[in-house]
Amino acid sequence: MIIKNNIWKLFCLIFFGGLSLLISLLYVSFNDINIRYHTQIKHYTEILSGSVNADFLQKDMILDIVGKQLFHDDSYKDTKKTEHILDDLLKQNPNLVSFGLADVNGNILISNSKVNINNKKNLLTDEVTNYDFKSSLTSKNMVVARTYYFQGIQKWIIPLRKAIRDENGKILGVVIAGIKNNRNSSYLDTFTLSKNKTVVITKDFDKSNKVYRQYYSNFENISNEDIYNIPISDESTMSVGKELQKKYNYSFEELRTNEKTLSVEAIDSFGKQMIAGITYDEKYKLWILVQGNKLDIWHEFYSILVVYTAPFVVIFILIFILSKNIATNEQRKNKELIFQAQHDSLTNLPNRIYMYENISTWKSRHKDKYHVLYLDLDNFKNINDKFGHTVGDKILVEVAQRLKGFFSKDDMLIRQGGDEFIVLMDEVDEIYVEKQMNNLITIISKIYHIDTKEFRIGMSVGASQYPADASDIEELLSLADTAMYEAKKRKNSYCLFSEKMRSYRAIKTDIEHELRGAIEQDELWMVYQPQINAKGSLCGVEALIRWENIKLGNIGPDKFISVAEETGLMKELGEFILITSLRDIKSIQSLQGISFNLSINISVVQLVESDFLENFLEIVESEKFDKSYLTLEITESLSIEDLDEVLPLLHAIRKEGIKLSLDDFGTGYSSLSILRDLPINELKIDKSFIDNILYDDSEKALVQTIINMGKTFNMKTLAEGVESLGQVEELKKVGCDIFQGYYYSKPLSKEQLVDFLTHDSFK
């Protein structure tokens, strides 16, 4: 069984082990061949370089001796005698095909008898010869000039130039000679070391950075004109230069001076891959190369490859057949494992892995339009916490069954995880989609009978559309998730993604980016709105944060607090609010010699932090603020799950002597039983109820009810958004304890609050 379970592992181990051994052997073989070819080509190049240098040195001496003999006392002016001397030199040196003398102005003075100089050209002005002739006038050595076709003898020659100087260094004239270089009849053909090696001798880079061949041993189907009149391609020289730099960290300039022979792999001037030995003859300014075809290495290597690979292939075909027979039984098990990996173990629904694996196939069948639904169960966490995960899992299984029964086979139903599901819905009509989402919520909201108990849950659904909203699946999921959270504000409802939400996402992204540096950049500050009791005296202030950003301008807390909560910035922001408020109010209390209450808003995100109370008390202690003058405001719009989670923490806060206020009261779901359980000291009546208290009897009655509820539970009541004397008087009539709003004061900076306390007598 162990062998069967691991047969492919064993096969792969043997195969890759054998393959590694084969590759290693082939690598070593190839490396040996490569090194041998490179060593051989360098050796050939060194031999050739030495031979060429020795030969040119001999020519250099001949030209020097002849020049000094003929230019001495103007002996060359004896034409017949001079021609005779030059003809004898050609007989003694059969590889020379021309001999002559020229003056420093490039005029040919005389040549051997076989050269027709009737149409002689000036060596200093001719385009082909002028560069090298000028070089000969400045060089102490013989100059090997650029190969060209010499009309005087109807042959291709390698020109030689040697300036002859007197004892004072003055140039008397230039000895010129030509080495025969006709195709397949050059004296340098004797230097060809092997039929599959090409000898290349080139001039150094000229003033236009071009390189011309002096000698080329392998013409193939190429004419002399193409070989000698067309410079070596820039691609080839750049290829050699790059290889020198890469392999040896040498430039052409460095190679000129170190007299080394190196081997490179590059592209020749005809676009073929070559291995070349290269060296530089500094004396005669020549590049000497011996080229070999890189394919020769591969041809030799291929023969070894066949010898090594054939047995390997045969052996592993046999091993593969054996392994395949053993592995047949495992295919079924593998399919089961794949199913398990791509499906949720609890509900047997496909999971996110399955979605990514199959999304391309599914989309190919629904090319035009489709909807992505993001489903989230409402209040499911509360069931898990109260009745345990076993009950929660059973509900999830039932939810999955209802979902499978509701959606068609053409839709892709995915369990995202927890109480979240994803649906790729094959439907383009938005009206129908909305109807289906509404029907789905109705089905999911029906009673669940689990272990003799009845449960009700809701579902919030968000939807996005391809391609109207986005074309990428991740973006579609994100947009559907955004729409789902919008629906979750209402609970048990649905929401289609809209452009308004996209704009909100963009604004939210900007806010998040700028908010991360707001504290360090000193963009945040605190203001404080006075709270006045029924006697008209100041009893406290509410701390409110403000933010002004260079890019975004003034951003209200209603916009950036929620972003801070969602992006993990709330802890840092909360600490800034707490520390700044405590310091400001502490200093004001000390300055004015009075004590009054400080109310600070606390986010649910802060409350659910495991170390919230510990950190909070540590800051209060470090600022030496009297806890009895501190109130924490929590919002009434908390979900039931949030309240259940933070209720023990709220009791712990009250034990520390810190008061609690329930903000925005009347806008949420509070009941008498919840008010009884919560350790609240104060109810803050939302501004929306105060606005119409003078004109709407029902609003007035509702405010009266809230105040009576507060009194029933020994809680003070605070009216927010008081803006007129009439509202104050009406609220006093129904027994409101504390007032806060623009009638008394707008939110004030620290300095403004000091002035308020000083001049308005609210002490």
Summary of the structure (lengths in Angstrom):
residues: 763
radius of gyration: 48.3
end to end distance: 88.1
largest distance: 144.1
contacts: 2332
relative contact order: 0.05
helix: 50%
strand: 22%
